[in-house]
Every structure is written in C-alpha cells, then in structure tokens.
C-alpha cells in the first residue's frame, strides 16, 4: 500500500529556477516519469507522490536551470562514486504517512 510523501526544496536552493523534477529510485531516475515540482509563493518548490511504505529510496532534484540539487533536510545522504555525487535518502515508514522535514 502506498504512502503519500511530500518533498520540499527550500527557496535558497531553488534560487532562480522556475520549475523542476523530483527523480529517484521510485521512478527509475527517468526524466519522463519525474514528479513535477510546484513553485510556492515563498520561492520553495514542493511535490507530493505516493511511495511504497517500509522502503528506503534515493532521490535528487533536477531544476530547469540545469542544476541537480539535493534536499538539504534529507534524512541521510549516500555517495555514488560512479558519478561523484551524493544522493538524498528517505525512508518511508510502513503504515504511516511520511513527510520530509
């Protein structure tokens, strides 16, 4: 059973970008299946998607200015040596709704 998870990217990280996508293991990092981020009045961006509970996922944000950025409030980060990047990590608890901090 899926859990609704809200991802929030802060305004200072968004900077001049006007749109973006949430990409991760949950959509096979596929740009065509990315979750669209919606710009908020305060300059932040948000996206809500349904993820399977009881699992841990890696994710990042791709902004329309070409930047890949991380969620500075992610639970954890994992270094991917093949690409020399750190991916964000979220664990979706089983049986409850999850929300990034």
C-alpha positions in Angstrom: 0.0 0.0 0.0 1.4 3.4 -1.0 2.0 6.3 1.3 1.8 10.0 0.3 5.1 11.7 0.7 5.7 15.4 0.4 9.1 16.6 -0.8 10.1 20.3 -0.2 13.1 22.1 -1.8 13.9 25.4 0.0 13.8 28.7 -1.7 17.6 29.3 -1.2 18.4 26.1 -3.1 15.8 26.8 -5.8 17.3 30.3 -6.4 16.5 31.4 -9.9 14.9 28.1 -11.2 11.3 28.3 -12.1 10.5 24.6 -12.4 12.0 21.2 -11.6 11.5 17.5 -11.3 11.9 15.0 -8.4 13.8 12.0 -9.6 14.8 8.9 -7.8 14.7 5.1 -7.4 10.9 5.3 -7.2 10.7 6.4 -10.9 14.0 4.7 -12.1 15.6 8.2 -12.4 13.5 8.5 -15.6 13.1 12.2 -16.6 9.8 11.2 -18.5 8.4 9.9 -15.2 9.7 12.7 -13.0 7.4 14.2 -10.4 6.8 17.9 -11.2 7.8 20.4 -8.5 5.4 23.2 -8.0 6.8 26.6 -7.1 5.4 28.1 -3.9 4.8 31.7 -3.0 7.8 31.7 -0.7 10.1 30.6 -3.5 10.3 27.0 -2.4 9.2 24.1 -4.5 7.0 21.1 -3.5 6.0 17.8 -4.9 3.8 15.0 -3.4 4.0 11.4 -4.6 2.9 8.0 -3.4 5.7 5.6 -2.4 5.6 2.1 -1.0 6.0 2.1 2.8 8.7 0.2 4.6 11.3 1.1 2.0 14.3 3.4 1.6 14.8 5.4 -1.5 17.5 7.6 -3.1 16.4 10.8 -4.8 17.6 14.2 -6.1 16.0 17.3 -7.8 16.7 18.4 -11.4 15.9 22.1 -11.9 15.2 23.8 -15.2 18.4 25.8 -15.0 20.3 22.5 -15.4 21.3 22.0 -11.8 21.0 18.7 -9.9 20.4 19.7 -6.3 20.0 17.9 -3.0 17.4 18.3 -0.3 19.5 19.9 2.5 17.0 18.5 5.0 17.2 14.8 3.8 17.4 12.1 6.4 20.7 11.0 5.1 23.0 11.0 2.0 24.8 8.3 0.1 27.9 8.8 -2.0 27.7 7.5 -5.6 31.3 7.1 -6.6 30.5 6.4 -10.3 29.0 9.9 -10.7 30.9 11.7 -7.8 27.6 12.9 -6.3 25.7 12.4 -3.1 22.0 11.3 -3.4 19.4 12.1 -0.8 17.9 9.3 1.2 14.4 8.9 2.6 12.9 6.0 4.5 9.1 5.7 4.1 7.8 4.1 7.3 5.3 1.3 6.9 1.7 2.2 8.0 2.1 6.0 8.3 2.3 9.0 6.1 5.8 10.3 5.6 6.8 13.9 5.1 10.3 15.3 4.5 11.3 17.7 7.3 
